[in-house]
Amino acid sequence: MRTATRIEETARIADLVEQTIRKDIPAGQITSILDNIGLPYSGINTAYGNNGTIGTADAEILVSLDPEHHDPTAQYIAKLREDLPREYPGVEFFFQPADIVSQILNFGLSAPIDVQIIGNDVAGNFAVAQRIADRIRQIPGAVDTHIYQLYNQPKLQLVVDRSKPNQLGFTERDVANSLLVALSSSFQVSPAFWLNQQNGVNYNLAVQVPQYNVSTLQDLYDLPVTNANGTARQLLVNLASLKRTSGPAVLTHYNVQPVVDIYASVQGRDLGGVAAEVRKIVDGAQQDLPRGSFTAIRGQVQTMQSSFIGLAAGMAFAVVLVYLLIVVNFQSWVDPFIIITALPGALAGIAWMLFLTGTTLSVPALMGAIMCIGVATANSILVVTFAREQLALHRDAFQAALEAGRTRLRPVIMTALAMIIGMIPMSLGLGEGGEQNAPLGRAVIGGLLVATAATLFFVPAIFAAIRGHKSPAVASAKHAAPKLVREESLIPA
């Protein structure tokens, strides 16, 4: 709701929002709806929770669906994103990560994309953040774009006339302490405890004016001010004045420096594509930043980029390591190169399968690519090893490649088929949370389908082309020389 909305009004709107949720989601698919309105009473709960809510104007609605019978959650989220703002104008809605995987990848943030403007000029940074947020809202696939920090919180500022308290024997500290005790209890300034002798338990003792006695400005003016010197107490109205003002509803710091956060989520598009356009907008706004301020993009985007770089480097290192290992075993540089020519087919199959299934490139997909590289390399080694044996026997590279493809057809297909069949249930995303690992299965299946065909047809063709490049006469002479020596050794002296 609007900043500083009373919690009763927020609760009323939350009840209406529940009715819309029950209208969009069939009753048989909803297990429970839980509303958390405002902030927890204890600051400890706020420290352990997420930072999506900042005051009484916020409400967090948790909807639990039937784990056995419900339509895709993303379908309901997309419908609610369309219906709620239309039915409740002036109310801001955004979806926080509900599953534990997204919460961990977001590192506690309420959105996968967090654009931070860091600097001491908070007012200037907030103005730039508003312009950046307006441009992010125009990006296709970017949803729930909002600024976390708000600077329109209504406040009452107490102004103490120092001359009046001094004339009456008070100080500004006496005024502040008296007001603090009245509004926030004496436990803040002078903690006191009482020991129950019967059960041995210590209890906190706090004195505070009942909240229902401080419901108007006149009640606030009538609060008494006292001090430790025994001076006759005075009313607050005699020592200070109040004026209405506004200020920040929440202050956020990152590495000590104040920040302004722009949160954005993604729907119907990959996170990397949206993040790339967000980065262009942020880079273009650098010239508008106040002096000493700078920007940073954090959240799941940062984790995704570091994970992709690590997995891509790991994949390249795996190919190089496999190649060098085969070089040592084969004592040749050419045959290992022929073996790894099946890997481009595996990568093409992975890209083809992810495109056909509408699956974005992710960490599980890259893990499946590494698995597919291992199986494709093993099958290719079978074919090339047999082709080398046939080449030594027939001295014909084309015939050796043909024999290797025909003879190793069954073992290669059996190995690839076993892996493909085993990955089918995972690729379908069956079971609770199965969609998290579905890209891994789809990447393995697509990669092995193309890699198997490349192993049986493309690798033998490369072998025949490279090994058959040498002259048959030279190859015959190399193999004939030892035979002549053996024949000469049979002649008697």
C-alpha positions as CSV (number, residue, x, y, z in Angstrom):
1,M,0.0,0.0,0.0
2,R,1.0,3.7,0.1
3,T,3.7,4.4,2.6
4,A,2.4,4.8,6.2
5,T,-1.0,3.3,5.5
6,R,-2.5,2.1,8.8
7,I,-2.3,-1.6,9.4
8,E,-6.1,-1.9,9.6
9,E,-6.4,-0.6,6.0
10,T,-3.7,-2.9,4.8
11,A,-5.5,-5.8,6.4
12,R,-8.7,-4.8,4.6
13,I,-7.1,-4.8,1.2
14,A,-5.3,-8.1,2.0
15,D,-8.7,-9.7,2.5
16,L,-9.9,-8.4,-0.8
17,V,-6.7,-9.7,-2.5
18,E,-7.4,-13.1,-1.0
19,Q,-10.8,-13.1,-2.7
20,T,-9.2,-12.4,-6.1
21,I,-6.6,-15.2,-5.5
22,R,-9.4,-17.7,-4.7
23,K,-11.2,-16.5,-7.8
24,D,-8.2,-17.1,-10.1
25,I,-7.1,-20.4,-8.5
26,P,-9.6,-23.2,-8.2
27,A,-10.6,-23.9,-4.6
28,G,-9.6,-27.6,-4.8
29,Q,-6.0,-26.6,-5.6
30,I,-5.5,-24.2,-2.6
31,T,-4.3,-25.8,0.7
32,S,-4.0,-22.6,2.7
33,I,-3.5,-18.8,2.5
34,L,-1.5,-17.0,5.2
35,D,-1.2,-13.2,5.5
36,N,1.7,-11.5,7.3
37,I,0.8,-7.9,7.6
38,G,3.2,-5.2,8.7
39,L,6.5,-6.0,10.4
40,P,7.3,-8.6,13.2
41,Y,7.2,-7.2,16.7
42,S,10.8,-8.3,17.4
43,G,13.7,-7.1,15.4
44,I,15.3,-10.5,15.5
45,N,12.5,-11.9,13.3
46,T,13.2,-9.1,10.8
47,A,16.9,-9.9,10.7
48,Y,16.2,-13.6,9.9
49,G,13.5,-12.9,7.4
50,N,13.6,-11.4,3.9
51,N,13.7,-7.7,3.3
52,G,10.6,-7.4,1.1
53,T,8.4,-5.6,3.7
54,I,9.3,-2.4,5.4
55,G,6.2,-1.2,7.4
56,T,2.5,-1.3,8.2
57,A,1.7,-0.6,4.5
58,D,3.1,-4.0,3.4
59,A,1.5,-7.4,3.5
60,E,3.0,-10.7,2.5
61,I,0.5,-13.3,1.3
62,L,1.7,-17.0,1.3
63,V,-0.4,-19.3,-0.9
64,S,0.1,-23.1,-0.5
65,L,-1.1,-25.3,-3.3
66,D,-2.0,-28.9,-3.2
67,P,1.2,-30.8,-4.0
68,E,-0.6,-33.6,-5.7
69,H,-3.2,-31.8,-7.8
70,H,-2.5,-28.3,-9.1
71,D,-1.7,-26.6,-12.4
72,P,1.8,-25.1,-13.0
73,T,2.6,-22.4,-10.4
74,A,4.0,-20.0,-13.1
75,Q,0.6,-20.1,-14.8
76,Y,-1.1,-18.7,-11.7
77,I,1.6,-16.1,-11.1
78,A,1.3,-14.8,-14.6
79,K,-2.5,-14.5,-14.2
80,L,-2.3,-12.8,-10.8
81,R,0.3,-10.3,-12.2
82,E,-2.3,-9.3,-14.7
83,D,-5.4,-9.2,-12.6
84,L,-4.3,-7.8,-9.3
85,P,-3.0,-4.4,-10.5
86,R,-6.1,-3.9,-12.6
87,E,-8.5,-4.6,-9.7
88,Y,-6.6,-2.7,-7.1
89,P,-5.1,0.5,-8.7
90,G,-2.7,2.3,-6.4
91,V,-1.5,-0.9,-4.8
92,E,1.9,-2.3,-5.8
93,F,2.3,-6.0,-6.2
94,F,5.4,-8.1,-6.6
95,F,6.2,-11.8,-6.2
96,Q,9.0,-12.9,-3.9
97,P,10.9,-16.2,-4.4
98,A,8.9,-18.9,-2.8
99,D,11.0,-22.0,-3.4
100,I,14.2,-22.7,-1.5
101,V,16.3,-23.0,-4.7
102,S,15.5,-19.4,-5.8
103,Q,15.9,-18.1,-2.3
104,I,19.4,-19.6,-2.1
105,L,20.4,-18.4,-5.5
106,N,19.1,-14.9,-4.7
107,F,21.2,-14.8,-1.5
108,G,18.2,-13.5,0.5
109,L,17.1,-10.9,-2.0
110,S,13.5,-10.6,-2.9
111,A,14.2,-10.6,-6.7
112,P,16.7,-12.2,-9.0
113,I,17.9,-8.8,-10.4
114,D,19.1,-6.2,-7.9
115,V,20.4,-2.9,-9.4
116,Q,22.1,-1.0,-6.6
117,I,23.0,2.7,-6.7
118,I,25.7,3.3,-4.1
119,G,26.7,6.7,-2.7
120,N,26.2,9.2,0.0
121,D,23.9,11.5,-2.1
122,V,20.8,9.4,-1.3
123,A,18.3,12.0,-2.7
124,G,20.2,12.2,-6.0
125,N,20.6,8.4,-6.2
126,F,16.9,7.9,-5.6
127,A,16.0,10.3,-8.5
128,V,18.3,8.3,-10.8
129,A,16.8,5.1,-9.6
130,Q,13.3,6.2,-10.5
131,R,14.5,6.9,-14.1
132,I,16.3,3.5,-14.3
133,A,13.2,1.7,-12.9
134,D,10.9,3.3,-15.5
135,R,13.2,2.1,-18.3
136,I,13.5,-1.4,-16.9
137,R,9.7,-1.7,-16.9
138,Q,9.8,-1.3,-20.7
139,I,12.0,-4.3,-21.1
140,P,10.1,-7.4,-22.5
141,G,10.1,-10.1,-19.8
142,A,10.9,-7.8,-16.9
143,V,8.2,-7.8,-14.2
144,D,7.7,-6.7,-10.6
145,T,10.1,-3.8,-11.1
146,H,10.1,-1.6,-8.0
147,I,12.3,0.5,-5.7
148,Y,12.8,-1.0,-2.3
149,Q,13.6,2.2,-0.4
150,L,10.9,4.8,-0.1
151,Y,11.5,8.4,1.0
152,N,7.9,9.6,1.5
153,Q,7.3,8.3,5.0
154,P,5.3,10.9,7.1
155,K,7.1,11.9,10.3
156,L,6.7,14.2,13.2
157,Q,9.8,16.2,14.0
158,L,10.3,17.4,17.6
159,V,11.9,20.8,17.8
160,V,13.1,21.7,21.3
161,D,13.5,25.4,22.2
162,R,16.7,25.2,24.2
163,S,16.2,28.5,26.0
164,K,12.8,27.4,27.5
165,P,14.1,24.1,29.1
166,N,17.1,25.9,30.5
167,Q,14.9,28.5,32.2
168,L,12.8,25.8,33.8
169,G,15.8,23.6,34.9
170,F,15.6,21.0,32.1
171,T,17.9,20.0,29.3
172,E,17.2,18.6,25.8
173,R,18.3,15.2,27.1
174,D,15.5,15.3,29.7
175,V,13.0,16.0,27.0
176,A,14.3,13.2,24.8
177,N,14.4,10.6,27.7
178,S,10.9,11.5,28.9
179,L,9.5,11.1,25.4
180,L,11.4,7.9,24.8
181,V,10.1,6.4,28.1
182,A,6.5,7.4,27.3
183,L,6.5,6.0,23.7
184,S,9.0,3.1,23.8
185,S,9.1,2.1,27.5
186,S,11.7,2.7,30.2
187,F,13.5,-0.5,29.3
188,Q,15.3,1.4,26.5
189,V,17.1,3.9,28.9
190,S,17.0,2.2,32.3
191,P,16.5,-1.6,32.2
192,A,15.0,-3.1,35.4
193,F,14.4,-6.6,36.4
194,W,12.4,-8.4,39.1
195,L,13.4,-11.8,40.5
196,N,10.5,-14.1,41.5
197,Q,11.8,-15.9,44.6
198,Q,9.4,-18.8,44.1
199,N,10.5,-19.9,40.7
200,G,13.9,-18.1,40.4
201,V,12.9,-16.4,37.1
202,N,13.9,-12.8,36.3
203,Y,11.3,-10.6,34.6
204,N,11.8,-7.4,32.7
205,L,10.1,-4.4,34.2
206,A,9.1,-1.6,31.9
207,V,7.0,1.5,32.3
208,Q,5.2,2.9,29.2
209,V,2.2,5.1,28.5
210,P,-0.6,2.9,27.0
211,Q,-0.8,3.4,23.3
212,Y,-4.6,4.2,23.4
213,N,-3.7,7.3,25.6
214,V,-1.4,8.7,22.9
215,S,-3.7,8.7,19.8
216,T,-3.7,12.4,19.0
217,L,-1.3,15.3,18.7
218,Q,-2.9,16.8,21.8
219,D,-2.2,13.7,23.8
220,L,1.4,13.9,22.7
221,Y,1.7,17.5,23.7
222,D,0.3,16.6,27.2
223,L,3.0,14.1,28.0
224,P,4.9,15.1,31.1
225,V,8.7,15.8,31.1
226,T,10.7,15.1,34.2
227,N,14.4,15.0,35.3
228,A,16.5,13.4,38.0
229,N,17.0,16.8,39.9
230,G,13.4,16.8,41.2
231,T,12.4,19.8,39.2
232,A,8.6,20.3,38.9
233,R,7.5,18.4,35.8
234,Q,6.4,20.3,32.7
235,L,4.2,19.4,29.7
236,L,5.9,18.7,26.4
237,V,4.0,21.6,24.8
238,N,5.8,24.0,27.1
239,L,9.3,22.9,26.0
240,A,9.1,21.8,22.4
241,S,7.0,22.0,19.2
242,L,6.2,19.5,16.5
243,K,6.1,19.8,12.8
244,R,5.1,17.5,10.1
245,T,7.8,16.3,7.6
246,S,8.8,13.2,5.6
247,G,11.8,11.0,5.5
248,P,13.0,7.5,4.4
249,A,10.8,4.6,5.4
250,V,13.9,2.3,5.5
251,L,17.6,2.8,5.2
252,T,19.9,0.2,3.6
253,H,23.6,0.0,3.6
254,Y,26.0,-2.3,1.7
255,N,29.6,-2.3,2.9
256,V,28.8,0.7,5.2
257,Q,27.7,2.9,2.2
258,P,24.0,3.8,1.7
259,V,22.3,2.2,-1.3
260,V,19.1,2.4,-3.3
261,D,17.9,-1.0,-4.6
262,I,15.9,-1.5,-7.8
263,Y,14.4,-5.0,-7.8
264,A,13.2,-6.8,-11.0
265,S,12.0,-10.3,-11.8
266,V,11.6,-12.2,-15.0
267,Q,8.6,-13.9,-16.7
268,G,8.4,-15.6,-20.1
269,R,12.0,-14.9,-20.9
270,D,15.5,-16.0,-19.9
271,L,17.2,-14.3,-17.0
272,G,20.4,-13.7,-19.0
273,G,18.6,-11.8,-21.8
274,V,16.8,-9.5,-19.5
275,A,19.9,-8.9,-17.4
276,A,21.8,-8.0,-20.6
277,E,19.3,-5.2,-21.4
278,V,19.2,-4.1,-17.8
279,R,23.0,-3.7,-17.9
280,K,22.8,-1.6,-21.0
281,I,20.3,0.7,-19.2
282,V,22.5,0.9,-16.1
283,D,25.6,1.7,-18.2
284,G,23.7,4.4,-20.0
285,A,22.7,6.0,-16.7
286,Q,26.3,6.3,-15.4
287,Q,26.6,9.9,-16.6
288,D,23.5,10.9,-14.6
289,L,24.8,9.7,-11.3
290,P,25.8,12.2,-8.6
291,R,29.4,12.7,-7.9
292,G,30.9,9.8,-5.9
293,S,28.1,7.4,-6.7
294,F,28.3,4.2,-8.7
295,T,26.2,1.2,-9.6
296,A,26.3,-2.6,-9.2
297,I,24.1,-5.4,-10.3
298,R,23.7,-8.2,-7.8
299,G,21.4,-11.1,-7.0
300,Q,20.9,-14.2,-9.0
301,V,22.4,-12.5,-12.0
302,Q,25.7,-12.3,-10.3
303,T,25.6,-16.0,-9.3
304,M,24.5,-17.0,-12.8
305,Q,27.4,-15.3,-14.5
306,S,30.0,-16.7,-12.1
307,S,28.5,-20.2,-12.5
308,F,28.4,-20.0,-16.2
309,I,32.0,-18.8,-16.5
310,G,33.1,-21.6,-14.1
311,L,31.2,-24.4,-15.9
312,A,32.3,-23.2,-19.4
313,A,35.9,-23.1,-18.3
314,G,35.4,-26.6,-16.7
315,M,34.0,-27.9,-19.9
316,A,36.9,-26.6,-22.0
317,F,39.3,-27.9,-19.4
318,A,37.6,-31.3,-19.6
319,V,38.0,-31.5,-23.4
320,V,41.7,-30.5,-23.2
321,L,42.3,-33.0,-20.4
322,V,40.6,-35.8,-22.2
323,Y,42.6,-35.1,-25.3
324,L,45.9,-35.0,-23.6
325,L,45.1,-38.3,-21.7
326,I,44.2,-40.0,-25.0
327,V,47.4,-38.7,-26.5
328,V,49.4,-40.4,-23.8
329,N,47.6,-43.7,-24.2
330,F,47.6,-43.7,-28.0
331,Q,51.1,-42.3,-28.4
332,S,49.7,-40.1,-31.2
333,W,48.4,-36.6,-31.7
334,V,46.2,-37.5,-34.7
335,D,44.0,-40.2,-33.4
336,P,42.9,-38.3,-30.3
337,F,42.0,-35.4,-32.6
338,I,39.8,-37.8,-34.6
339,I,38.2,-39.0,-31.4
340,I,37.1,-35.6,-30.2
341,T,35.6,-34.6,-33.5
342,A,32.4,-36.2,-32.1
343,L,32.2,-33.4,-29.5
344,P,30.9,-30.6,-31.8
345,G,28.0,-32.9,-32.7
346,A,27.3,-33.4,-29.0
347,L,27.2,-29.6,-28.4
348,A,25.0,-29.1,-31.4
349,G,22.6,-31.7,-30.1
350,I,22.4,-30.1,-26.7
351,A,21.6,-26.7,-28.3
352,W,19.1,-28.3,-30.6
353,M,17.2,-30.1,-27.8
354,L,17.2,-27.0,-25.5
355,F,15.7,-25.0,-28.4
356,L,13.0,-27.5,-29.2
357,T,11.9,-27.9,-25.6
358,G,12.0,-24.2,-24.9
359,T,14.5,-24.7,-22.1
360,T,16.9,-21.9,-21.2
361,L,20.6,-22.5,-20.7
362,S,21.2,-23.1,-17.0
363,V,23.6,-24.7,-14.6
364,P,21.9,-28.1,-14.8
365,A,22.0,-27.9,-18.6
366,L,25.8,-27.2,-18.5
367,M,26.3,-30.1,-16.1
368,G,24.4,-32.3,-18.5
369,A,26.7,-31.1,-21.3
370,I,29.8,-32.2,-19.3
371,M,28.2,-35.6,-18.8
372,C,27.4,-35.9,-22.5
373,I,31.0,-35.1,-23.4
374,G,32.2,-38.0,-21.3
375,V,29.9,-40.5,-22.9
376,A,30.4,-39.3,-26.4
377,T,34.2,-39.5,-26.0
378,A,34.0,-43.0,-24.7
379,N,32.0,-44.2,-27.6
380,S,34.3,-42.4,-30.1
381,I,37.3,-44.2,-28.5
382,L,35.7,-47.5,-29.1
383,V,35.3,-46.8,-32.8
384,V,38.8,-45.3,-33.4
385,T,40.5,-48.1,-31.4
386,F,38.9,-50.7,-33.6
387,A,39.7,-48.7,-36.7
388,R,43.4,-48.6,-35.8
389,E,43.4,-52.4,-35.4
390,Q,41.7,-52.9,-38.8
391,L,44.1,-50.4,-40.4
392,A,47.1,-52.4,-39.2
393,L,45.5,-55.6,-40.5
394,H,44.1,-54.4,-43.9
395,R,46.3,-51.4,-44.6
396,D,43.2,-49.6,-46.0
397,A,41.9,-46.6,-44.1
398,F,38.5,-46.6,-45.7
399,Q,38.0,-50.3,-45.2
400,A,39.2,-50.0,-41.6
401,A,36.7,-47.1,-40.9
402,L,33.9,-49.1,-42.5
403,E,34.6,-52.2,-40.4
404,A,34.9,-50.0,-37.2
405,G,31.5,-48.4,-37.8
406,R,29.8,-51.7,-38.6
407,T,31.4,-53.7,-35.8
408,R,31.1,-51.1,-33.0
409,L,27.5,-50.1,-34.0
410,R,25.8,-52.3,-31.3
411,P,28.1,-51.3,-28.3
412,V,27.9,-47.6,-29.1
413,I,24.1,-47.7,-29.5
414,M,23.6,-49.8,-26.4
415,T,25.7,-47.4,-24.3
416,A,24.0,-44.3,-25.6
417,L,20.5,-45.8,-25.4
418,A,21.0,-46.8,-21.8
419,M,21.9,-43.3,-20.9
420,I,19.1,-41.7,-22.9
421,I,16.4,-44.0,-21.5
422,G,17.7,-43.4,-18.0
423,M,17.4,-39.6,-18.5
424,I,13.9,-39.6,-19.9
425,P,12.1,-39.4,-16.5
426,M,14.3,-36.6,-15.4
427,S,13.8,-34.7,-18.7
428,L,10.0,-34.8,-18.2
429,G,10.3,-33.0,-14.9
430,L,8.1,-35.4,-13.1
431,G,7.6,-35.3,-9.3
432,E,7.9,-32.4,-6.9
433,G,10.7,-30.0,-7.9
434,G,11.5,-32.1,-10.9
435,E,11.6,-29.1,-13.2
436,Q,14.8,-28.0,-11.5
437,N,16.8,-30.9,-13.0
438,A,14.8,-31.3,-16.2
439,P,17.4,-29.3,-18.3
440,L,20.1,-31.7,-17.3
441,G,18.2,-34.7,-18.7
442,R,17.2,-32.8,-21.9
443,A,20.8,-31.7,-22.5
444,V,22.1,-35.3,-22.1
445,I,19.4,-36.8,-24.4
446,G,19.9,-34.2,-27.2
447,G,23.7,-34.3,-27.0
448,L,23.8,-38.1,-27.1
449,L,21.4,-38.4,-30.0
450,V,23.6,-36.3,-32.3
451,A,26.9,-37.4,-30.8
452,T,26.0,-41.1,-31.4
453,A,25.3,-40.4,-35.1
454,A,28.5,-38.4,-35.3
455,T,30.4,-41.3,-33.7
456,L,29.1,-43.9,-36.1
457,F,29.3,-41.8,-39.3
458,F,31.3,-38.6,-39.0
459,V,34.2,-40.0,-36.9
460,P,34.9,-42.9,-39.3
461,A,34.8,-40.5,-42.2
462,I,37.4,-38.3,-40.6
463,F,39.5,-41.3,-39.8
464,A,39.4,-42.5,-43.4
465,A,40.2,-39.0,-44.7
466,I,43.2,-38.4,-42.4
467,R,44.6,-41.9,-42.3
468,G,44.0,-42.5,-46.0
469,H,45.9,-39.4,-46.9
470,K,49.2,-41.3,-46.8
471,S,50.3,-43.1,-50.0
472,P,49.5,-46.9,-49.9
473,A,52.9,-47.6,-51.3
474,V,54.7,-45.9,-48.5
475,A,52.5,-47.6,-46.0
476,S,53.2,-51.0,-47.6
477,A,56.9,-50.3,-47.7
478,K,56.9,-49.4,-44.0
479,H,55.1,-52.7,-43.2
480,A,57.1,-54.7,-45.7
481,A,60.6,-54.0,-44.3
482,P,60.2,-56.1,-41.2
483,K,58.7,-58.9,-43.2
484,L,61.7,-59.0,-45.5
485,V,64.1,-59.2,-42.5
486,R,62.1,-62.1,-41.1
487,E,62.2,-63.9,-44.4
488,E,66.0,-63.4,-44.9
489,S,66.5,-64.7,-41.4
490,L,65.1,-68.1,-42.5
491,I,67.9,-68.6,-45.1
492,P,70.6,-70.9,-43.9
493,A,74.1,-69.5,-43.6
